[in-house]
Amino acid sequence: MKRTGLSRLICLIITTCLLTACGYSNNAPKANVIDDDYRNYYEIFVGSYCDSDGDGTGDLRGIESKLDYISDLGCNGIWLTPIMASPSYHKYDTTDYYMTDPAFGTNDDFKSLADACHKRGIRLIIDLVINHSSNEHPWFKEACEYLRTLPDGAEPDLNECPEVDYYHFSREQINGSYCEAPGSDWYYEAVFYYTQPDLNLYNPALKEELRKVAAFWTDLGCDGFRMDAVMHYDDEVSSYNIEFLHDYYEYCKSLNPDFYMVSEVWASEKTIADYYASGTPSFFNFDAADAEGKLVRAGRGKLTAQKFAEACVDYQETYGAANPDYIDAPFITNHDMGRVANALKSDPEDMKMTAGLLLSMNGSPFIYYGEEIGMKSKGKADENKRLHMNWDGTVYTDGDGTPAGSGVCRDPENADKDIEQSFAPVSEQEKDPASILSYYKEALAIRNAYPEIARGHIDIVDELTDGHVAVITKTWGDEVMAIVYNTGDEPATVDISASDSAVNGMQPVAVLCALSEAGTADAGTAGSAAASGRVLEIPPKSIVYLKIS
């Protein structure tokens, strides 16, 4: 339901007339960023982000040229989708675990990027795809060649070809995931696609090789891994996957005590909790993500603020019971999902509200590149989920149409060519205080100013929580903050004095309002809330942060 002109006017009056009563300043909150594993991460699909040499493909030097943009956004962590040598555009099928794909640059370029990140306080993690390799990897090619020459009825001799045991080969097609090995009567497991043969992570020699891979990239400056498809290491025995993650993480920590790992378990909250028994710090919170996840549903008003707050407490209890040191990894969408603009029909207010909710959650939130400017996708093709970053509205043109160094990337080869973006490019949104980009910056600035937002123990203030209005507190050491959500379409009133909790003595310190008409308030954030005595007047689609004054 859209707001009427009257409700918009009410919101604007609240915003403009009562700002002074809140004691707000026009200065951005002072950053208080702590150098630990709690980060604000920015996911980059490398080939579509920024091109440094005019060939139309995003690369590592292009990313390095945009580090100030990422830092100014408020992110202090970057996740790169796979960068290792691969024949595909998406790079989720590796041919060389020790080599940067030439389309993205060189290993020296990676080292340069890592060094530049570290100078800015940004940690750099990369996708590690070890559930499978490419069918063009030398290991697989050598194994297939050996099997082709093996006499009929003979069993493989691992002394002659140890790579045979790096994969799952069989003389029978066990199920639909087994593909025929070219030129032989053998089959191999490939759960995702025939070009991605599954690795046998039980093999001791392969496990040792993968340790060398970790040491290699850590030495180049990599700060951690995003572990791809960990549920499929063994599709039948999840306990082995958990054990493997534990052992691999402990080895990586021995290389770098600050090493960080976040893993993909695309499953229910309960299954994700099971994997936290690995002792690894983070798993992506798929329960909160995607078009029907709790973030989007709450952002569009289909899930109440009360239910959203209850979900956050549930994550805290469920994941914390499995690993008391867990760090949640919430996100709205990623490279495998339709963009959030699609789910929210490019409604800027709902998109801002959804982002505000994400950036108020515990843990290390992940932002998918372009999300911060409202980029959309089309259909279900993966390529359409990974379109070029819209820097200044320029579209890549082969030949002389796009000057070298412009940064503009071409879209993946099979992407639709008629996707028109609903929102302005970065260059325009940076100048607009009411833009989606400005909202992201303000939400991240608030998060960076108050460490308890990411780290605090959550309690719901029940007597102030009902429907689209919810009040929670976050306690981290001696720091306590209250967060008030109004996810509804109308202004709301919250009587703080009605609570016996710590919130009774608090004052607003920052506000996020998704209404574009609401103007600019504390720290440049859109919207405001007023405390008249102990009563908060909160605009629609708003989040108010309170502290003891």
Secondary structure, DSSP 8 states (H G I E B T S, - for coil): ----HHHHHHHHHHHHHSTGGGT--SS-------SSS---EEEE-GGGT-BSSSSSS--HHHHHHTHHHHHHHT--EEEE---EE-SSSS--S-SEEEEE-TTT--HHHHHHHHHHHHHTT-EEEEEE--SB--TTSHHHHHHHHHHHHS-TT----TTT-GGGGGB-EESS--STTEEE-TTSS-EEE-SS-TTS-BB-TT-HHHHHHHHHHHHHHHHTT--EEEE--GGGSSSS-HHHHHHHHHHHHHHHHHH-TT-EEEE---S-HHHHHHHGGG--SEEB-TTT-STTSHHHHHHTTSS-HHHHHHHHHHHHHHHHHH-TT---B-BS--TTS--HHHHTTT-HHHHHHHHHHHTTSSS--EEETTGGGT----SS-GGGGS----SSS----TGGGS-TTSB-----TTS-S----SS--HHHHTT-TTSHHHHHHHHHHHHHH-THHHH-EEEE-GGG-BTTEEEEEEEETTEEEEEEEE-SSS-EEEEGGG--SGGGGEEEEEEEE--GGG-B-GGG-B---EEETTEEEE-SSEEEEEEE-
